[in-house]
Amino acid sequence: MEDDKRQKLLLEKHKDIARIDQESKRTHGWYVRVRFLGRTHSKFFSDRKCGGRYSSLLSAITWRDKTEKKLGKVRTNKHMVTVSNSGTGVVGVRLNDKLNRFEVSWVTHLGKQGKTSVSISKHGKKAAFTRACSIRAEKEKARLEYGG
């Protein structure tokens, strides 16, 4: 039974952890990369040094989780976008000048696209932006809390 649990863990995908098997350099282990606030923290866990493939994976997972906690990064296996290309500086919120509104987009816990907009004519530019940002934050929080 214990072997089944080990095998299952070894076959699962683990966010920010990649398997490296490079026979030519006799390199076998798990490579962890934690990206947060524009910085990358990485570490390699060798099978030989950690006592085998399973033990090195457990060490890698533990290091990833501790590093994320230390940095203040939310621990989730879901993909998170942390860089905005929208011009507003807020991920998922963009200004549509033609239609005079802020458009908000997000991904639901089911992986589907969600969209809404907030009128600048109705709320004023500053209030519309604030409202759009809070909608985005609320939707992202809901996605991450749902089985995240």
C-alpha positions in Angstrom: 0.0 0.0 0.0 2.8 2.4 0.9 4.5 1.7 -2.5 1.2 2.6 -4.2 1.2 6.0 -2.5 4.8 6.6 -3.4 4.2 5.7 -7.0 1.2 8.0 -7.2 3.1 10.9 -5.7 6.0 10.3 -8.2 3.6 10.3 -11.2 1.6 13.5 -10.1 2.5 16.9 -11.5 3.8 19.3 -8.9 3.6 23.0 -9.5 7.1 24.7 -9.9 8.9 21.3 -9.7 10.5 19.6 -12.7 12.2 16.2 -13.0 15.7 16.3 -14.4 17.2 13.1 -15.7 20.4 13.9 -17.6 22.3 10.6 -18.1 25.3 12.2 -19.9 26.1 14.2 -16.7 24.7 11.6 -14.3 22.3 14.2 -13.0 19.0 12.8 -11.6 16.7 14.8 -9.3 14.0 17.4 -8.9 14.5 21.1 -9.8 12.3 23.6 -7.9 11.7 27.2 -9.1 9.6 29.6 -7.0 8.9 32.9 -8.7 7.5 35.8 -6.7 7.6 39.6 -7.0 10.0 39.5 -10.0 12.5 37.2 -8.3 13.2 33.5 -8.8 14.3 31.2 -6.0 15.6 27.8 -7.1 17.2 24.7 -5.8 18.1 21.2 -7.1 17.4 18.1 -5.1 19.6 15.2 -6.1 18.3 11.6 -5.8 21.7 10.5 -4.6 22.1 13.1 -1.9 18.4 12.8 -0.7 18.3 9.0 -0.7 16.3 8.2 -3.8 13.8 9.5 -6.2 10.9 9.6 -3.7 12.9 11.2 -0.9 14.2 13.9 -3.2 10.7 14.7 -4.4 9.5 15.0 -0.8 12.4 17.3 0.0 11.7 19.4 -3.1 8.0 19.8 -2.1 8.9 20.7 1.4 11.4 23.3 0.3 9.0 24.8 -2.2 6.2 25.1 0.4 8.6 26.6 3.1 10.0 29.1 0.5 6.6 30.2 -0.6 5.5 30.7 3.0 8.7 32.6 3.9 8.2 34.9 0.8 4.5 35.5 1.6 3.3 33.8 -1.6 -0.1 32.1 -1.6 0.3 28.3 -1.7 -1.9 27.0 -4.5 -1.5 24.5 -7.3 -3.5 26.7 -9.6 -1.8 29.0 -12.2 -1.5 32.6 -11.1 -0.8 35.6 -13.4 1.2 38.2 -11.6 2.3 40.6 -14.4 -0.2 43.0 -16.1 0.1 43.9 -19.7 -3.1 45.9 -19.6 -1.8 49.4 -19.1 -3.7 49.8 -15.8 -1.1 47.9 -13.8 -3.7 45.5 -12.5 -4.0 42.0 -13.8 -7.4 41.4 -15.4 -8.4 45.0 -15.5 -8.1 47.1 -18.7 -9.4 50.5 -19.9 -11.5 50.5 -23.0 -11.5 54.2 -24.1 -13.8 53.6 -27.1 -16.6 52.2 -24.9 -15.7 54.4 -21.9 -15.4 51.6 -19.4 -13.1 49.3 -17.5 -13.2 45.7 -18.6 -12.6 43.0 -16.0 -11.7 39.4 -16.8 -10.9 36.3 -14.8 -10.8 32.6 -14.9 -13.3 30.6 -12.9 -12.5 27.6 -10.8 -13.7 25.4 -13.7 -11.2 27.1 -16.0 -13.8 29.1 -17.9 -13.3 32.8 -18.9 -15.4 35.3 -16.9 -15.9 38.9 -18.0 -17.8 42.0 -16.9 -17.3 45.8 -17.3 -17.7 48.9 -15.2 -19.0 52.1 -16.8 -16.9 55.3 -16.4 -19.9 57.4 -17.4 -22.0 56.0 -14.6 -19.4 55.9 -11.8 -16.6 58.3 -12.8 -13.1 57.1 -13.8 -11.6 56.7 -10.3 -14.6 55.0 -8.8 -15.1 52.7 -11.9 -11.4 51.7 -11.7 -11.7 51.0 -7.9 -14.9 49.0 -8.5 -13.3 47.0 -11.4 -10.2 46.2 -9.2 -12.4 44.9 -6.3 -14.5 42.7 -8.7 -11.2 41.2 -10.0 -9.8 40.6 -6.5 -13.1 39.0 -5.4 -13.2 36.7 -8.4 -9.6 35.7 -8.0 -10.1 35.0 -4.3 -13.1 32.8 -5.0 -11.2 30.8 -7.7 -8.3 30.2 -5.3 -10.5 29.2 -2.4 -12.5 26.7 -4.4 -10.4 23.6 -4.0 -7.2 25.6 -4.4 
